[in-house]
Amino acid sequence: MQPVRPVLLAALTLALSLTASMPTTFAADGKRLSIVAAENFYGDVAEQLGGPDVRVTSILSNPDQDPHMFEASPAAARALADAALVIYNGADYDPWVQKLLEAAETPSARIIVAADLTRTQSGDNPHLWYDPNTISALAKALSSALITADPAHEADYKKRLQDFLASLQPLRDRIQHLHDRYAGVPVTATEPVFAYMAQAIGLEDRNQRFQRSIMNDTEPSAKDIAAFQDDLKSRRVKALIYNSQTTDDLTSRLLDLAKASGIPIVGVSETEPADKTYQEWMLDQLTALEKALSPVPAGVTTTTQ
């Protein structure tokens, strides 16, 4: 993620100072509880749990935009300043949120950080939403925060939490199905966006040093690039997983090489599509993965994006 620039941060701080005195929106005051999520998949969870009792704003919500190129805006600052509840990823994925919250000086806002719930540290893989256990933990923490902020609707929040956790079962079943069928199958990826899901399925995730270099915006070593290319040329992997929201010259060359070598390609993303729920989004990507891993006639290239 790009840092908040000093000049921009000063402008955002001014915007926050103008809104800091505004009352926090609580449902107990006859209004819907105001929730701001840094990423739209967390915002989706909040909408499913909060229903008509909440008003959710998701800051990163464009699946066609590279989230790593995001720069905080005055609109995002104002939304955070007026929030009763804030949800963000943490683990260095969205550091701009903490900067804006510090500038807002609104201690009344309740804050839920996915990385804190999973004990994920700085430097670890931050793509936590690809682990259903993260989403379950976040849903429970969020439901508790909603009940604390709006006890009048406690029964509704508890019922929605039960329904949400039950709705994750088809996703867990699909993961188990894939694990039973494909555990140990070698795949590779241009960066570790899908790594937690690949681990849950039991896939052999190759070229992890290369993936971390791309994730951290550092140049992979010549040795790691050569190993990746050799895996594709020699067809040692059954699929190539790539981040469909961000590519560069190197990853584009690897995609071309995979196609030329007949390696199925699976695109995954860091932003939930606008017309999907979290559950549908994850299941769609698992369906694409299974299609890629399923046996296909020799000489046929399968590309799923």
N, C-alpha and C positions, 0 to 999 in steps of 0.2 A: 504494500500500500504506500502511496505517496504521502509524505508528511504534510501537515498544514503549514503553508508558507507564513513567515512572520508578519508580512503586510496584511495578508488575508486574515490571519488570526486576530490582528488588531481591529480590523473591520468587524469581524464576527463578535469580538468582545463588546464592541460598541452596540451592536444589535442586541446582544444578550442583556446589556445593562438597561436597555430601554424596555425589555420584557421581564426583567427579574422581579419587578414588583407586581406582576400580574398574578392572580390567584391560581393555584394549581387546580385542574379540573378533576373533581371527585364526583362519583355517582351519588354519593350521600347528599350532595348539594342539589340534587335533582337533575344533574347532567351526567352524560356518559363519561366513564373513566377514560382519560386521555393516555394512550400508550404509544410510545415511539420505539420502533425497532430499526436497528441499523441496517439489517438485511431482511428482504421480504419473506424469506421462508420462516424466520422467527415471527415476523408480523402475521403471517398466515396462521401459525400456531396460536398466537394471541387472539386472532379473530375467531378461530374455532372454539377456544376456551371462553372467551368473553361474550360472544354472541352480540345481542342488541344492547348489552350493558356497557360496551366499550367503543371507543373511537380510536382506530389504529392508523398510524402513519408509518410507512416503510420508506426509508431514505434510499437504499440501494434496491431498485425494483426493475431496472431495464435489462432484460436478458441479452440485448444486443450490444451492451456497453461493457467494456473491460472494467471490472470492479477495482482493479489495481490502479486505474488511471483516475479514480474518483477524487475530486477535491471538494471539501466541505464548503457549503454556501450559507449565506445569511438565512435562507429559508430553513435549512437544516438546523441551524443554531437556534432559531426562534422556536421550532418544533420541540427541540430538546429542552429549552428553557421552560416551556409550558407543560411538559409532560408530568403526569403523576407516576408513571412507570416507564422505565427505559430498559430495553433488552439489546445487548450486543454480544458479539462473538468473543472478543478478547484474544489472547495469545498472539498479539502483534498483527492480527488480521485487519482490525479497524481502529488503530490508535487515535484517529481524529475524534472519535466519540469521547474518549476520556479527556482530551484537551478541551473540547467544547463544554463538557460537563463541569470541568474545573473552572472554566471561565464563567459559566452560568451561575455558580454559587447558589444552587437550589438544593439544599440538603433534604428537603421534604420529598424529593423524588426517590422512589424505590428503584433500585438498579439490580438487574439480573445479568450476570456474565456467564455465558456458556462454558468458557474455559475454567472458571472457578468451580463450577459444578462437577467438571470432569477432571479437575486437577491437572489441566494441561498448562505447561510452562512456556515461557518465551523460548523460541527456537524449535518447539515441537511442531508437528503438522497441525495447522490451525483449521483445517477443513472438517470441523467437528460434526456438522450437520449430516454428513454421510454415515454416521454411526447412529442407528435408531436408539441406542441406549442414551445418547446425548439428548435426543428429542424427548424421550420419556422423562428424563431427569429435569429438563427445562420445563416441561409441561407441569410437572408436580410443583416445582418451585414457583412457577407463574400462577398456578391456581391458588396456592397458599397466599401469594402477594395480593391477588385479586380479592380474596376473602378478607384479608386484613384491611385493605383499602375500602372495601365496599361490603361490609358484613350483611347488609340488608338482602343481598342476592346470593348468600352463601350456598343455599340449596341448589340454585341454578349452576353456580360454578362447579360444585362437586359433581353434579350430573354430567356436565359437559366434559369434565376431566375423565370420568369413567368412559364416556362415549369415545373420547379422543384416544385413550389408551387402547380400547377395544379395536378402534379403526386401524391401529398399527399392526394388528395381528396378521392380516394378509401380507404385509410387507415382510414380517418376520418369517412367515411360512415360505414365501418366495426365496428368501435368503437361505433357509434351511434346504429347500429343494435344490437350489444351485450348489450349495455345499455338498449335498449328497452326490450330486452328479459331476461336479467339476473341481472338487478340492484337489489341490496339487497341480492343477493345470497352469502352465507358465504363460503369463501375459506381461506386457510392458506398458509404460505410460510416459507421456512427455513431462508430466508433473504430478505430484501426489494428491490431486483433487479427490480422486475416487479411492484413495488408499485404505481408509477405514472400512469401506464397504468391501473392497477386495479382500481385506484381512478377514472380515466376518464370513465371507464365502469360502475362504481357505485357499485362494489363488496364490500361486507363486509369483510375486510381484518383482520383476527383474529391473535392473538399471536404476536402483534407488538413489545412488549418488548423483546420477544425471538429473533425475527428477528434482532433487533438493536444490541443485544448482539453478535450475530454471525457476523454481519457486522463490528462491532468494535473490533472483536477478543477478546471478553471477555466471560467468562463462564456464560451461562444463569443460573438463580436461579433454585433451585430444584422445586419451586412453578411453575415457568414458563414452565419448562420441563414437569411437571406433567399435567398442563393445556393443553399443546400441545398434549401430548399423549392421554389425555382423549377425546379431540376433534376428534382424529382419531378413537379411539376405539368405541366411541359412534356415529360415523358418523355424527357429527354436521357440518362438512364442506363437500362441494361438490367436492373439488379438492385440491391437494397439489402441490404448485408451488415451484420448487427448482432450484438453480443455477447449471447447468450441468457442469460448468467449475471448480467448487471447492466443494468438500465434505470432511467431516471428519467422525470420528466414530459415533458421535451423530447424524448428519444428515443422515448418512447411516442407522442407527437404525430406524429413523423416516420414511425413505423411505420404509424400510422393513415392518414396522407397517402399513403404509398406504396400501401397497399391500395386506397384510394379512386381512385388514379391508375392502377391496374392494373400496378404495378411489382412483379415477383417479389421475394420476401423470402427471404434465406438466413440462418439462425442458425448462428453458430459459437461455440465455447466456449474457455475458458481452462483447463479441467480435463478430463482424459481420462475418458470414461464407464467405469464399473466393469467392464462386460462386454466391453470392447474392448481390443485391443492398439493401440499407437501407429499402426501401419500401417493397421489397420482404421478407426480413428478418422479419420485423414487422408483415406483413400479415400472414406469415407462422406460427408465434407463436400465433397469434390470432385464426387462423384456428385450431391449436392444442388445444387451450383453449376451443373453442366452442365444439369441439369433446368431450372434457372431461366433459363439463357441460351438454351436451345433455343427455337426459334420455337413460339409457342402461338397458337391462334385469337384473333382480335381480341375484346376484351371479357372475356377470361378472366384472372382473377388467380391467379397461382401463388405459394403460400406454402410454404416449406420450412424447418422448424425442428427 
